[in-house]
Amino acid sequence: MKQLLKQLFSSHTYLTRLILPVLVMMMAISVFATPAFATGVYQIPNLTADTWVVDEGDVLSRFNESQISGAFKDLAKETGNEVRIVTIHRLDYGETPESFAKGLFAKWFPTPEAQANQTLLVIDTVTNGATIISGDQVKSLLTDEIANSVTEETLGAALRDSNKYNQGFLDVSDRLVAVISGKPDPGPPEEKQTIQVEGTFTKAEDTNKDNATAWVVGLLIAATVIPMATYYIYQINQPSNEA
C-alpha cells in the first residue's frame, strides 16, 4: 500500500512538472502576444507630403494603393481638401476605430486650422470597424450622413462580399473624391443579393476543421498518457533490474 501511494505521489509530481511549463508558456503567450501585434497612434509614422494611404493592415495591393494615392493627390491640388486612409490590423486594448482616428487626427493635425480641410478614414481589419473624421471646412460637403454611408454601405458592401478590401477602397476613393470636389454624391454601389441554398452534406472546410481538432486532442492526450505510461513501466521494472 505504501509503495502504491509512493508511486501515485511520484506520478502526480512528475505530471505536474510536465504540465506546468506548458501552462506557463500558454499564459505568457496570452499576456504578451496580443500587445505585440496591436497598433497604437504612437506607432503610426509622422505625416509627410506623400502620405495618402497607410496600409498597416496589409490589405491593399501596391497598384491600388498607388491609384488611390494618386486620386487623393489630385484632389488636394484641385480643391485644397485632403483625404487619407489608414488600415490597422489590430488596435490596442480598449481602443476603437473612432478613438484611434481622433487620436491620429490630432497627432497629424494638431490645430483647428490644420484640421479644417482634412479627412481621415480608419479601419480595423480584425473587426472591419471603420470611421471617418473630417475638419470643419469639409463637413459642409462630407456630411455625417454621407460619411456613415461611405463606411457602412460603400466600404461595407465590399467587405460583406468576401472581404474585398481593394474594391471597397477604390469605391470609397471614387465617392470621397466626388463629394469633396463638390460634385453630386454618386451614392453607394448596388449590393448584390445572394441566395444561399442549404445542403445536407458537410462542407469540406468543416470536415478539415473537425479533423484538425481531433488531431490536436489526440496529440494532447498522447503527450499526457505516454510519459505516465513510461514512468509506470519504469517503476514496475525497477525492482527486477535491481535484483
N, C-alpha and C positions, 0 to 999 in steps of 0.2 A: 504493500500500500504506500509506504514511504517512497519507494522507488518510482511508483506511478505518479505520485504528486510532484516528485522532483522533476520527472520528465515533462509533466504538464506545465509546471512553472518555467522550466527551461525553454520549452517550445513557445510559451507566451512571450518570454523575454526576447527570444530570437525573432519572433514575428513582429514584435514592437520595433525592434531595431531595424527590421526590413522595411516596414511601412512608414516609420517616422520620417526618414529622409524624403520619401515621395510626397508626403503631406506638406512638409516644409517647402519643397520645391513648388508644389501647386499653389500654396499660399503666396509665395514670393512672386510667382508669375501673375496671379490675380491682382496683387497690390501694385506691382511696378510696370506691368506690360501696357495697361491702358494709358497711363500718363505719358509713356514713352512715345506713343503714336498719336497722342492728342495734339491739337494745334491751338495756340493762343494768339491773341492780337500781337503780342510782342515778338512772335516768330515770323510774322509777315514782313517781307523786306520793305524798306522805305520807298516811298513813291518816287518814280523817275518820269522823265518826259515821255518815255516809250512804254510805260506800264499801262496796259489796257486790259489784259487778261492775266490773272494769277491762278494757274491751274494746279493748286496743291492737291486736289483730289485725283489728278491724273485721269480725267475722263474725256478730254478733248484731243483730237488728232492735231498734229502740228499744222496741217494745211488749214483746217477750220479755225484754229486759234489765230493763225495769221490773217485769215479772211475777216474774222470778227474784229481783230485789232485794226485792220485797215479801214473798216467801216466806221469804227469809233473815232479814228484819227481824222478821217474826212469830215465827220460830223463836227468835231471840235474846231476844225479850220473854217467851216462854213457858218457855224452858229455861235461858237464860243462855249457851247454846252458840252460837257464831257461825261462819258459813261464808262464804268469799269465793272468787270465781272471777276469774282473771286470764288473758287471752289475749294472746299475743305473736306478732307476725308473723315475726320473725327474732331469734335470740339472738346475743349476742356470740360471737366466735370462741372455741372451746374450752368454751363453756358448754353445759350440758344442762338439760332441764326440771327435773330433780331438784336440780341445784346452784343453779339460778336460784330455785327455790321455797324452798330452805333459806335462801338469802341474803335473799330478800324477807321470809320468815317472821321472821328475826332482826331485820330492819330495822323491820318493823311492830310486832313483839312482842319487845322486847329481853331480857325476863327470863322465867324458867320460870313464874313466877306469871301473867304476861300471856299466855303461850302455852298455858296449861293447857286452856282451853275454846275454843281456836281451831282452825279447819280451813281449809286453803288448797289450792285446785286450780289448777294452772298448766298451760297447753297452748301448745306452739309450733305455730302453724298451717302452718308450712312443712313440718315432718316429721310433724305430728299426734301428736307425742310428748307424753304427759300424765303428771302425777304429783300425788299428794295428800300434804300434810304436815299432821299434826294434833298437838295437845298431849296431855299425859298423861291429862287428865280425859276427853277424847273417845275415846281409844283403847279404853276398856272397851266402848264402843258401836260405834265405827267401827274394827273390827279391820283389820290389814294385809290379810287375805284379802278382806274386803269392799271396802276401798279399791282394791285391784288390780282387783277385778271391776268397780267403778264406772268406772275409766279404760279397761280393756281391753274390757269387754263392754257396759256401758250406753252410754258415750260412743263406744266403738269401733264398735258396731253401726251407729250413725247416720252416723259418718264413713265407714265402708266402703260405705254406701249413698249414694253421690254427695255426700259431704261435707255432710251435713245438720246443720250446727252448731246451728241454732236448736232443732231437735227433740232433738238429743243433749243439749244443756244443760238443756232442760226436763225430760228424763228423769232427768238427773243430779240436778237440783234436787229433784225429787219423791222420789228414792231417798235422797238425803242427809238431807233433812228427816225422812223416816220413820225412818231408822236412828238419827239423832242425837236424835230425840224419844223414843227408847226403844221404838218400835213394831217389829213384825216386819219383817225385811228383805223388800221386795217382789221383790228379785232383778232381774236384767237383763231387758229386753224380748226377746221372741222375735225372732231374726234370720231374716229371710226368705231362703229358699234360691232362688237364681235359676239357671235352666238356660240356658246360652249356646250357641246353635246357630251353628257357624261357617259363614260364607258364602264363596262363591267370587269375590265381586266386591269391588273395592277400595272402602273406605269413603270417603265424601265428605271427611271431615276429613283422611284420609291423602293424598288427591289434592290438597287445598288446601296441605298441608304440602310435598308434592313440588313443586308449582308455585311456592310461595314460595321454596323452596331454589333452584330453577332460576333464578328472577328475581334472587336475591341473587348467585349465582355469575356470572350473565350481566353484572350491573352491575359486579361487581368486575373481571371480565375487560375490560369496556369501559373502565373507569376506568384500567386499566393500558395497554391497547393504543392507545386513541385519542390520548393525549398522545405516545406514542412515534411513532405514525404521523405525527402533526402535526409533530413535531420532524424526522423524516427527510425529509418533504416540504419543510420549510423549508430543510434543508441542501442538498437536491438543487437547489432553485430559486435558492439564494442566488448561485451564480456567474453564472447568466444575468442576474439582476437587476443585479448589479454591472457586467456587460458593457454 
